[in-house]
C-alpha cells in the first residue's frame, strides 16, 4: 500500500491533486492507516495511471470520471476521445488562423521566417525547386486526397488558402482520382 505522498511522487502530481481527486470521487484511497493516513492499493495505482493517461490526452476530469465509471472498454471511452480529438482539431485550426493573422499584422519577413507558416506560394516554390512539375504536384494532391482527405484539408488550411480555393483543389483531386480509376 502506498501513502498519498509516495503515490503523488510516483506520478509527478501534487498531494493536493490527489486530495482533490478524492474529494470529487475520481480516486478514493482503498484504505487508511492506524494514523488515519490514506493508503492506496495496486488497483488504485492502476486507476491513477489511467487517469494520468486520459489527462495527458487532454480530457477534463468530469469526462474521465464518466469513462472510469464504465467498463475498461466502455463505448463512452471512444465517444469522449472522439469529442476531444474534434476539439483539438478545431483548436489547431483556430491557432493556425491566429498565427497567420499575426504574421500579416507584423508585416515583417523576419517574423515570417521564424514561424512554421508556409504559404501556398512558398510550398509551391519548394516543390518546384525539388524538380516537381505542375503535373507532379497535381498527382501529389490526388494521392493526398485519396490517402488522408482530412489531413489534406488541414494542410491546405495551413497554407492559408481560402475556403473556396480549398474546395476547388479537393474537388479536382477527387475527380482526377475517379478518372484514373476508370481509365
N, C-alpha and C positions, 0 to 999 in steps of 0.2 A: 504494500500500500504506500502511496506517495502523499506527502503533505502538500498543501497548496503552494508553498514556496518552491519545493522541488519540481512540481508539475509546471509551475509558471516558468522556471528557468529552462526546463526541458523544451518548452515550446517558444521561448523567447517572448513571453507575454508578461504583463504586469500582474501582480497579485490582485489588484483592483479589477482587472478584466475578468479574472476567474470569479471574483466575488459578484460581479455584475452578471456573468453567465448563470451563476447560481440563483441570483435574485429574480431573473426573468425565466428561470426554469429550463435554460438551454443545457446546462451541465451541472447537475447536482452531485455532490460527493456521495459515495456509496456508504460511507461510514464516518464515525467520529472516534477520536482517541479518548483515553481516560481524561485527558485535559480539555476535551471538547474541541480539539482541532479537527478540521476537515481532512478526510482521508479518501484517496482515490484509488480505485482498483485498475487492473489492466483493461477492463472493459471501459472504464471511464477515460483512460488514456486513449483507447481506440476511438471513442466518441469525439474526444477533443481533436484527434488527428483529422477526423472527417470535418469537424467544424473549421479547423485551420485551412483545410483544402478548399472548402466552399468559400471561406473568407478570401483566400488567395484568388479565387475566381471572381471576386467582387460581389458576392451575394450579400444582401443585407441580413442581419441576424434574424429578423422575422421570417424570411424565406427559408433560412437554414433550419429554424425551428420546425417549420411545416414539413420540410424534406425529411428531417430526422424523426419526425413523428410517424412516418410511414415505414414500410419495409425497406431494406437496403436498395432495392431496385424499383422502388415505388414509381409509378408513372409521373408523379409530381416532380421528381428529380429532373426528368427530361424537359418538362414544361418550364420549370423555373430556370434551368440553364439556357434553354432556347430564348426565353424572355430576356435574360441577362445579355446573351450574345447579340440579340437585336438592339438592345440598349447601347452596347459597346459600339456596334457598327454606326449607330446614329451619332454617338459622341465623337467618334473618329471623323465622320463626315463634317460635323459642325466645327471641330477643331481645325480640320483642313481648310474649311472656308475662312475661318478667322485668320489663319496663317496667311492665306492669300491676300486678304484684305489688308493686314498689317504690312505686308511687303509692298503692296500697291501704295499705301499711305506713306510709307517711308521713302518710296521712290529713290532707292539707293542700291546701286548694283552690288555693292559690298554686302549689304544685308541679304540680298537675294542669294548670293553665293554661300552665305553661312547657313542657309536653311536647307531643308530637304525637299524643296519645291523644284519640280521640273515642270516646265510649260510644254504645251503641245509643240511649240517651235523648237525648244531645246531638246526634247525627246526625239523629234524627227531628225534634227541635225545630228544627234548622237548615232541614230540608226544608219543614217546616210554615211557618216564617217567610217562605219564598220563595213561599208560596201553593200548595204541592203538597198535594193531598188524600190520603187513605188509598188511594184507587183509583190516583192518580198514582204513589204510592210503590210500590204493588204492581206496576204496569206497569214501573216503573224496575227492580225486581228481576227481573222476567221477561226484560226486554231484556238486563240484565247477565248473567244466566244463559245466555241464548242466545248472546251475542257472545263472552263470556270466562268460561266456567264456573270455571276455576282461579283467575282473578283475583277472581271473585265470592266464592269460598271464602275466599281470603286476606283480602279486605275484611271479610267477616263475622267472621273470626277477629280482625281488628284492632280490631273494636268490642267485643271481649271477650265475644261471645255464646258460650254453651256449645255443645258438640258436638251435643247434641240439638236445640237451637234452630236451629243452622245446617242440620242435616239437614231439619228441618221447612220452613224458608224455601226451601231449594233444591228440596225435593220439590214444594211448591205452585207454585214458579216454573216448574218443568218441566211440571207438569200444566196450568197455565194456557197455557203456550206451545203445548202439543199441542192443547188445547181451542180456542185462537184459530186454529190452522192448519185444524182440522177444521170450524170454524164459519164 
